[in-house]
Amino acid sequence: MRASEIRSAIEAMIEQKIPTFLWGAPGIGKSSIIRQIADENKMGFVDLRLSLMDPTDLKGIPFYDKHEHTAVWASPSFLPREGSGILFLDELNSAPPAVQASAYQLILDRKVGEYELPEGWAIVAAGNRESDRGVVYRMPSPLANRFVHLEMSVDVDDYKSWAYKTLIDERIIAYIGYKNENLFTFDATKNEKSFATPRSWEFVDKLLKSSISEQLLMNTIGGAVGHDIAVDFLSFCKVVNRLPDIEAILQTGEGEYPSDVDVLYALSAGLVSKTLHNPEYLENLLSYTIELQSEFAVMIVQELQRNGVRMEHSEVFKIWVRKFSYLLS
């Protein structure tokens, strides 16, 4: 399932308090999407890494109640006590079997030992697949049956929508649009330390915005996404020098029309990014794209629509539709 579909499904299951397990390859944003759901819905969020815990960490430790002459379990302070939110059990299948077993009751019955999960809290777990060659344990059938299981896949359109919203460097967005296959290059059959994932491209974004010298960029970006992709990406970045003036295009609706495909991808990403953050440019952007190569004109408009930009009210858009309607049917 795509990230956008995963998000809708998980939000529905959180509402109904149905325990959910999100599977997926490393670095594709499983943890991030759960945190975003919590943040955007102003919900509490507790992230438990069960792979770092002992069985007693969840149930607590017993102490002697001298009044009742019984042993009472002191539940851990990190579990939520009130309100509403998401209890996120990240890397659940990386936890040893004894720790997984201690989570059985918490997941199905919403209680463990003396502790009971507040009514407003939902349980979501995540982990890598066994085929990803990570440190994982086979999930016991009784535990697996306590979840609804969803598997997240990598989707370029979803990634680009997220990247525009989070202000990822436009060169990265343009490059991924140009070479979709380089968004995610993880191969479990190879013993590679560095490979491209949405997470490692986020590292590249931070490197590009850092004070690191040009001489070190190749090695550091290679350390994030792999040497071959780093070489290709930095070569692609050189097309920025051949771009027409994006600001002038958006202010006037006129400008040069490049013919090189790599330049067109970079130009499209730049135009979309600036228009998303400056909606007043929409009319001029549409005017400019009417004479742009058709596939890129359509790509720009579809990117804007995917990110919530409405343009049905625009007279220029009506002209645009008449010209490109044959590509939209």
Sequence and secondary structure as in RCSB ss.txt:
>XXXX:A:sequence
MRASEIRSAIEAMIEQKIPTFLWGAPGIGKSSIIRQIADENKMGFVDLRLSLMDPTDLKGIPFYDKHEHTAVWAS
PSFLPREGSGILFLDELNSAPPAVQASAYQLILDRKVGEYELPEGWAIVAAGNRESDRGVVYRMPSPLANRFVHL
EMSVDVDDYKSWAYKTLIDERIIAYIGYKNENLFTFDATKNEKSFATPRSWEFVDKLLKSSISEQLLMNTIGGAV
GHDIAVDFLSFCKVVNRLPDIEAILQTGEGEYPSDVDVLYALSAGLVSKTLHNPEYLENLLSYTIELQSEFAVMI
VQELQRNGVRMEHSEVFKIWVRKFSYLLS
>XXXX:A:secstr
  HHHHHHHHHHHHHTT  EEEE  TTSSHHHHHHHHHHHTT EEEEEEGGG  HHHHH EEEEETTTTEEEEE 
 TTS  SSEEEEEEETGGGS HHHHHHHHHHHHHSEETTEE  TEEEEEEEE  GGGTSS     HHHHTTSEEE
E    HHHHHHHHHHTT  HHHHHHHHH GGGS    TTS  S    HHHHHHHHHHHTS   HHHHHHHHHHHH
 HHHHHHHHHHHGGGGG   HHHHHHHS       HHHHHHHHHHHHHHHHH GGGHHHHHHHHTTS HHHHHHH
HHHHHHTT   TT HHHHHHHHHHHHHH 
